[in-house]
Amino acid sequence: MMFDWATLVGMVGSALFVGGFAYANAAAALDKVLFNLINLLGAILLLISLSVHFNLAAFVLEVCWGLIALVGLVKALGERRGRPAQ
């Protein structure tokens, strides 16, 4: 395995996922905007890494993870602005 910029970007993305998961389990009250933003950024960074070191299974996982985080982020921002969740 080569340690290059793409691997470093992927490691940062992985660290965001782990940090977000730890935050979700440790927080007394979960900030859904922060949680989904962390997950979306992690997925984006891992997709960037996968553009160099491609793995189909990981790519599909990160696309799904990112889409779920994006939907959650939009929903959480709407709730924060006072709109009811759908």
N, C-alpha and C positions, 0 to 999 in steps of 0.2 A: 504494500500500500504506500502510495505517495502522499506526503503531507504538503499540501499546497494551499493556495488561497481558497479554493473551493471547499476543501476539507475544513479549513478554519471557519468559513461561513456556515457550513453544515453543523459544526460543533456549537457555534453560537446559537443557531436555531434549536438544536437539541437542548442546550442549556435553558433557553426560554421555555420550552415545553416542560422540562423538569421543574423549573422555578414556578411556572404557572400552576402546575399540579400541586406542588408543595404549598403555594399560597392558598389554593382552593381548599386544601385540607387543614390549614392552620388558621385561616381568617375567621374571626367571629361573625363577620358580615361580609359576604362576597361582593366585590364591586364587579358587576358583570361586564361593564365597559372595559375595565383593566384586564380582566381575565380573558375576554375574547380578543382584545387587542394583542396581548402577549401571544396567544395561540395563533392568530393570523400572521403576526410577524415571524414567529417560529416556522410556520409552514412556508412562508415566502422565502425565508433564508434557506430552508432545506430544498425547496424547488430550485433555487439558484445553484446550490451545490449539486443537485441532481442533473442540472443542465450540462455539467462537466463530467460527472461520474454517474451515468444513468443506471437506474435500476427500476424496472417497470412496476414492481410491487410497491416499492417505496414512493414512486411518483404518483400512483393511483391513491395511495394512502394520504399523501400530502395534499393532493388536489381536493379530496373529500374533506380532510381536516380543515383546510383553508376555507372551503365553501361553508362549512358548518360554522366556523368562527366568524366569517363575514356576515352570515345571516344573524347569528347571535349578537354581533356588534351592532348591526342596524336596529335590531329589536331593542337592545339595551339602551341605545341612544334615543330611540323613540320613547321608551319608558321614562328616561331621565328628563325628557322635554315635556312630560305630562300626557303623552298620548297613550291610550290603552294598548296593551300588547295584543297581537293577533295570533 
